[in-house]
Amino acid sequence: MTDKRVVLSTAGSLEEAREIARTLVEKRLAACVNIVPGVESVYRWEGKVETSTEWLLLIKTTAAAIPSMRDTLTDLHSYEVPECVVFAIEDGAASYLEWITNSVG
């Protein structure tokens, strides 16, 4: 197990996804954010089943950066309840994991 994390989030527009991604990287809260377009989401909101097209954010960061990253994500996000799901990176290429360390913080 490493101290590296992948965080999933979604955004309602490409512009919002880009703003979140750029801000997280500029503030050194993420090493990289991949933006995956055209994700169709089906979810329950306020008692109804909804469907929408979203942009998936794959955020690479460290465990130590998660609290500040989550706060920044929440501040920038247009959703009342933005997705923020954290997965531990168990293992990976040493050089890539080191790059995450050097890019965050």
N, C-alpha and C positions, 0 to 999 in steps of 0.2 A: 504494500500500500504506500502511496506517495501523499504528499500534501497538496497535490494538484487536483483541480476540480473542473468539471464541465457543467455549465449551468444552462438550462433550457428556459427560454422565454419566447413570447410571441409579440408581434406588433401589428397594428391595424392598417399600417401603410408602409410603403417602402421608405418614404421620407422619415417617418418616425423610427423605423428600424435603423436607418443610416445614422440618424442623430444619436440614438442610444449607443450604437456600436462605436462611433467616432469618439463620443464623450468618454466612454469606459476605457478605450485605449489611450486617449490623450491624458486622462487622469491616472494612468498606470494601474487601473483596477482590473484590467484584462490585457492579456498578451495579444489576443486575436478574438474577433467575433465574426463568425460566418453567418451570412444572411441567406436563408433558403426561401426563395419566393414560392408563392402559389400553394401554400399548405391549406387544405380545407379542414376546418375544425368544426366538430359537432359537440356541443356542450349544453349544460343546463345553466340558465341564468334567470334569476327572479321568477322561478317556477315554470319556465318554458324551455323547451328544447330549441336551441338556436343553431344556425349554420352560418359560418362566415369564412372568407378567404383571409388568411393571415400570412405574415412573414415570420419564419422561425429563426430565432437567434441561438446560435451555439457559441457560448461564451467560455473561453479557456482562461482560467485564473488559478489562484492559490487559495488554500483554506483560510489563511490569514486575511485575505482581501475580501472575503465573502460579505461580512457585515457592511462595509463601506460600499461595495459593489451593489448590494441589494438596496441600500438606501438611495443611491444615485439612480438606479434603475426605476425605483418607485417614484422618485421626484420627477423624472423625465417622462414617465409613461402616461398615456392618456386614459388607460383603463383604470377603473375603480379598484380592481383586484388583479394586478398584473401577475402573470405566471413567473415563478422563480423556483425552479426545481434543481437541486444540486446533486450531482453524481460524483463520487470519488473516482479518480483515475488510479486504478490498482497498479498499473505498470505501463511502460511505454519506452520509446527510444530515448536513451539517456540525453542525447544532444537536444531533442525537442523539449524534454522536461526541464533541462537547464535553461533553455531559451525562455520558457514560461517564467521561471524564477527570475531571470535577468530583466524581463520585460514588465513585471508587476512589482509594485512597491515603491 
